[in-house]
Amino acid sequence: MLRQVSSILNYYKPLASWSFLVTIGITVINPELILALCTKLFLTGLLWLMLSDRKLRRRLNFYRISGVSDLKFFGTLFLIDSIITGTFITLIKGFI
């Protein structure tokens, strides 16, 4: 279990900066938590569609090695991203 979470977190590290930039963009436009979470869910779905491509999936297939299913992988990515986004927007709304 710990190895699976570790492989998911290793995959999330490069995506974290892009996710944070999207969160900042959403906060500038409209700092609503529901809008941010819906946008993140859409982007997670888009990532899933991109990884459905065989060539791209073959390059990024290391998370399969540790026995992580697609549902667990994308669900955990969305959960981690939602927690970070929710915390950031809540803190920013406290200062606005």
C-alpha positions as CSV (number, residue, x, y, z in Angstrom):
1,M,0.0,0.0,0.0
2,L,2.8,2.4,0.9
3,R,4.6,1.6,-2.3
4,Q,1.5,2.4,-4.3
5,V,1.0,5.7,-2.6
6,S,4.7,6.5,-3.1
7,S,4.4,5.8,-6.9
8,I,1.4,8.0,-7.2
9,L,3.1,10.8,-5.3
10,N,6.1,10.5,-7.5
11,Y,3.9,10.9,-10.6
12,Y,2.1,13.9,-9.0
13,K,5.3,15.9,-8.3
14,P,5.8,17.2,-11.9
15,L,2.1,17.9,-12.2
16,A,1.9,19.8,-8.9
17,S,3.4,23.1,-10.3
18,W,0.9,23.0,-13.2
19,S,-1.9,22.3,-10.9
20,F,-0.9,25.2,-8.6
21,L,-0.8,27.5,-11.6
22,V,-4.4,26.5,-12.6
23,T,-5.4,27.0,-9.0
24,I,-4.0,30.5,-9.0
25,G,-5.8,31.2,-12.3
26,I,-9.1,30.0,-10.9
27,T,-8.5,32.1,-7.7
28,V,-7.9,35.3,-9.8
29,I,-11.0,34.7,-12.0
30,N,-13.5,33.5,-9.3
31,P,-12.3,32.1,-6.0
32,E,-15.1,29.6,-5.5
33,L,-14.2,26.2,-4.1
34,I,-16.9,24.4,-6.2
35,L,-15.7,25.9,-9.4
36,A,-12.1,25.0,-8.6
37,L,-13.0,21.4,-7.8
38,C,-15.1,21.0,-10.9
39,T,-12.3,22.4,-13.0
40,K,-9.8,20.0,-11.3
41,L,-12.2,17.1,-12.0
42,F,-12.4,18.1,-15.6
43,L,-8.6,18.3,-15.9
44,T,-8.2,14.9,-14.2
45,G,-10.6,13.4,-16.8
46,L,-8.6,15.1,-19.5
47,L,-5.4,13.5,-18.2
48,W,-7.2,10.2,-18.1
49,L,-8.1,10.6,-21.8
50,M,-4.6,11.6,-22.7
51,L,-3.2,8.5,-21.0
52,S,-5.7,6.4,-22.9
53,D,-3.5,7.0,-26.0
54,R,-1.3,3.9,-26.3
55,K,2.0,5.6,-27.1
56,L,1.7,8.1,-24.2
57,R,0.6,5.4,-21.8
58,R,3.6,3.3,-22.7
59,R,5.9,6.1,-21.8
60,L,4.1,6.9,-18.5
61,N,3.3,3.3,-17.5
62,F,5.4,3.1,-14.4
63,Y,2.5,3.4,-12.0
64,R,1.1,0.1,-13.4
65,I,4.2,-1.7,-12.2
66,S,3.4,-1.3,-8.5
67,G,-0.2,-2.6,-9.0
68,V,-2.1,0.6,-9.0
69,S,-5.4,0.5,-10.9
70,D,-6.6,3.4,-13.1
71,L,-9.5,4.3,-10.7
72,K,-7.2,4.3,-7.7
73,F,-4.5,6.3,-9.5
74,F,-6.8,9.1,-10.8
75,G,-8.9,9.1,-7.7
76,T,-5.9,9.6,-5.5
77,L,-4.5,12.3,-7.8
78,F,-7.9,14.1,-7.7
79,L,-8.1,13.7,-3.9
80,I,-4.6,15.1,-3.3
81,D,-5.2,17.9,-5.7
82,S,-8.6,18.7,-4.1
83,I,-7.1,18.9,-0.6
84,I,-4.3,21.3,-1.8
85,T,-6.7,23.4,-3.9
86,G,-9.3,23.6,-1.1
87,T,-6.8,24.6,1.5
88,F,-5.3,27.3,-0.8
89,I,-8.7,28.8,-1.8
90,T,-9.9,28.8,1.8
91,L,-6.7,30.6,3.0
92,I,-6.9,33.1,0.1
93,K,-10.6,33.8,0.8
94,G,-9.7,34.6,4.4
95,F,-7.5,37.4,3.2
96,I,-9.8,38.8,0.5
